[in-house]
């Protein structure tokens, strides 16, 4: 469908709200996308990829998909760097030293520095000792065969998330099957690398088929969003596409009917950051409330952390402005939790130094 320039998207765009630059709005991106040349394409590609405009649009216009198309038509060094960062995560993320050897030194301080900092932040964790104990597990997955889609960060950087996720699934009584999953492919697709994203999608769907099409559980809200958005061409038929969609489950959803106990040593004020890719009910927010026994002291609703994927490399300034809006909304919190691995990596760079941030998996002791 075509953009009718109604401006509904401008009400929800965190990039526009943070910068007041109308040329960065979703509506402007649709106009710029019709123009020829490198400059309009570069400006139109300055997008955080949050997808809020897509949900708001009465015409069903998918601006992030248009941005991905423009990026694919105008590839540059930033796209190559982001593609390398994601497709070689297994080799690169465990060792920043190896990254430094592979990337030309003249690009490291300006282009690679923020990525390495995020990686170091997520590897070290929030610096807060776990203070939540599961005292009684529910039956949401008891006896059910499941595959764990841990995501790239849990698999290659913050491996405690992987261990805690497995322990939680064991406590829930799930039958954990081998999971030979690759990256979800969502960030690659938005970066304008559709062929690479399709290859990852195909491998993930094949791994699911080989295990008999069981339930797929993931602790990452952004991975869940990407898995739900797999194109129909990845599946044998419409029925299998429906089976795939029905198999996807947020780990937090399976933990809502558990009982929790908090230790006496814990942060006084705790906030929650809602990931941009959560549409509808936020299962991670509901879990954080269940664990705390109350609502968080601060939370975001419309603010974006400014992770931005490829945009963090191409033009980090506007992304940082969006992150500042997020930090203001969470200024009352001593610890900020989220359900997205990308947000958990980004938040330490956004929040004040005396504010810790991490995934809710970080605060569960097992």
N, C-alpha and C positions, 0 to 999 in steps of 0.2 A: 504494500500500500504506500501511497505518497504522503509526504509531509504537507499539511495544510496550514502550517505556520500559526497554529493556535496559541502556542506559547505555554501549554500545560507543562511541558518538560522543564521549562525554566523555573518552575516553582520548586522542583525537587533536586536540581543539579547542585551537588556540593562544591563543584569547581567554580561555578558561576557565583554561588553564594559567598565563597571565600575570597574571590578575586574581584568581583564586580565587573569582570571583562565579558561583555556580551558576545564577543567573537569566540569565546570558549564554550558557549552554551550549546546544547544539543541541536537546537533549531538552526543555529549558524553552521554547525557541522554539516547538516543536510544541504544547506545552500553552497557551502564551500566545496562539498563533494562533487558538485556538478561542474565546477570550474576546471580548466586545464592548467597544468603546470605544477612544479614542485612546491612552490610557496603555499598555495591554498591547501594542498594535500598535507603539508607538514603542520599547518595550523589546525586543520580539521582533525588531525591524528592526536592532538593534545587532549587526551581523554583518560579518566581514571578507571573506566570500565565498570563502574558500579552497577549499571543497568537500571537505575531508578527511573530514568526517562522512558525506558521500554515499558515498564509496568504502568506508567502514568499515561502514555500516549493513547488517545481514543482511536487512532488509526492503526495501532499495532506496529508502528514504525520501530525498527530495531537499529538504533543509532550505534551501539557498540559493534554490530555486524557491519555497518557501513564503514566505521573506523577501521575494522580489521581488513576490509576490502581495500581501502586506501593504503594501508600499511603494506599489504601484499603487493600492490602495484608500484610502490615506491620504497623498496627495501634499502636500508642503509646500515652503517656500522652498528648502530644501537640495536637494531633488530637481530643482527648476527650475534652480538654479545649476549643479548637476552636469550636467544635460542641456544647458544652454547652453555649458558649458565643453567638452563633447565634440562636440556637433553643429556648433559654430562654431569648431572648432580651427583651421581654415584661416585665419580672420581674426584670432582671438584670440591664439594661441600665439606667432606671430612677434613680437608687439608687446605687452609688458605695459602700455604706455601706453594702448593702445586698450582693454584690459581695464578699466583704472581709469576710463575714461570711461563704459563701459557698465554697470558695477556700482555701485549706490549707495554713497557713501563710508562710510556708517555700518556697512556690512557688511564692508568691505575688511580692516581690521586683524585681526578675529577669525576671519572665515569664509574670506576669500580669501587671506590672507597665506601659509598653508602651501602652497597650490597654486602661488602665484607663486614661492615659494622652490624648490619642486621643479622648476618649469619653468626657473628660472635655473640650478639645479644641473645639469640634464640638458643644457641648451644649452651650458654652459661645459665639460662633460666632466669626467673624473676628475682632470685636471691631471697626468697621467702620459704621457710620450711613448710612442708605439707601439714595442714591443720584440720583436714576433713578425713574422717574414717567412716567407711560403709559398715554399719553394724548389722544390717539385714538386707539381703538381696531379694528382689522381686522375681517374678516368673515370666517376664516378658519374652525371653528367648530360651527358656528351659527346654533342652532336648532338641533345639532347632539347629540344623547345619547352617553355618555362617562363614563368610569370607570377610576378613578385615581389610578395608581399604585405608591404610594408615596415612597415605599422602607422602610427598617428597620430604617435607620437613621432619616428620617423625621417623622416616626410614633412613635419612642420611645426616641429620643434624641434631635434632632433639630426641634421641632414642628413648629417653625416659617415657615420652608419650606413647611410644610403641609398646613398651613393657607394661605400663599402667593400663592401656587399652586391652591388652591380652588378659591381664589379671581380672579386669572388670568383666570381660566376656566369660571368663572361667567362673567367676562368682555368680553370674547370671545363669549358669548352666548350659551355655551354648556349646555346640559341637564345632570347634574351630577347625576349618579346612585350610589346606595350604593356599596361600594367596600370592600368585605370581603377577602382581599388578605393576604397571608402569605409572608414570605421571598421568594425572587425569586429563591433561591436554588443554584445559581451559585457557590458561594464560598464554600458551603458544598460539592458540587460535586467535585471541584478541590481538596478539602482537603481529598478526599477518603471516603466520606460518601454518596455513591450513593443511598442507600435505603431511607435515610432521605431526600435527595434532591428530589427523586421521589415522596415522600409523599407530599412535598410542591408543586411540579409541579402539581400533581393531584388535590390538593385543589384549586389552582389558576385557573386551567382550568375549574373545576366545577363551581367556582364562576362566571366565565365569561359566561359559558353556561346558568347558572340560570338567568342571566340578559339579555339573548337573543343575546349573542355574539356581543356586541357593540365594539366601538373603545376603546382601552386601551391607556391612556396617562401617561407617566412617565417623571419626571424631572431628572432622574439618568441615565447616559450613561451606567454604568455597569449593572444596572438592565435591561435596554433595551437589551443589548447584551445577558444576560442570558435568558431572555424571548424568544428571537429569536432562541436560541439554544435548546429549549425544544425538547426532542426526540419524534419521530413520534408515539411511542407506547403510548403516553399520550392522543392521539386523537382517535376519533371513526373511522376515515378513512382519506384518503389523502385529500379529500375536506375540512374537518374540520381543518386539519393541515394548509392548505393554507389560510383558513379564519382567523385562529389565527395569522399567520405571517402577513397577510394584515391588521389586526386590531391594530397592535402595532405602536405607534407614540411617538416621542420625543416631550415633551411639548415645547421645544425651536422652533421646526419646525412650530408650530401653531402661534408663536409670531413674525415671521419675517416681516409680513406686517403691524405691529402696528407702531405707532409713539411714540417717546420717548423724554423726556426733562430731562436734567441734571441740578442738583442744582449747585450753585457756590461753595458750600463747598463739595469738593470731593478730593480724592488723586490725586496728580499731575501725577504720572506715574502708569499705570495699565497694568498688564501682564495677560497672559492666559496660562493655563496648559491643554494640550490635553490629555484626558484619554487614556490609552493604548487600551481599548476595543472599541474605535471608529474606524470603518473601512469605508473607503470612505469619503464622504462629512461629515464634522463636523458641525452639526446643532447648537451646543452650541457655537462654535467659531463664526459662522456667526451671531448669536444673540448678542453676546458680541460686535461685531463690529457695528451692527445696533444700539445698545443702546448707544455706545460711539460716533457714527458718524465718526469713524476712526478705523484703526487697532490698536491693543494693542501695548504698548511700548516694550514689551518683550513677548516671547512665547516659549513653548516647541513644538517640532515636533516628535523627536524620544526618548526623555528622559522619564524615568519612575519614579514616585514619590517614589517607593520602598515600597508601602503598603504591597503587597505580601501575605496577608491573613495568612495562616498557617505558612509560612516561617518566618514571623515576630516573631513567638514564637520559632520555631525550631532552627533558625540560623539568628539572626537579623543583624549580621555584614555585609554580602554582600548586603542585602537590604538597609542598611544605606549608603553604598557606591554608590548604584544606586541613592538614594535620593540626595546625594551630587552633582551628575552630573546634576540632575534636578535643584537644587538650583543655580548652576552656570549659567544655561541658563536663569534664571529668576532674576538674581542679580540686574538688572536695575529697577525693579518694586517696588513700594511702597505698592501695593495691587495686589494679584494674585487671579484670578477667575477661576473656572473650572465648568464642568457640571457633575461631578461624586461625589457621596456622600463619597465614600471611599477616593478618592483623597483629597476632602475638609477636611476630618478628619486627613489625613496624612501630608498634606503640612505644617501646623504650626510647626511640629516637624522637618521639613526639612529646612525651610527657616530661615533666621536670625530673631532675636527677634523683630527687628523694621519693619519687613515686614508682613503685614496682609494677610490672605488667607481665602477664603470661596467659597461657591457656588454662581453662579450668582443670585440665588433667594435672597441672603442676601442683595443685593444692590437695590432691587426694593421696593419702598415704596407703601404700600396699606392702 
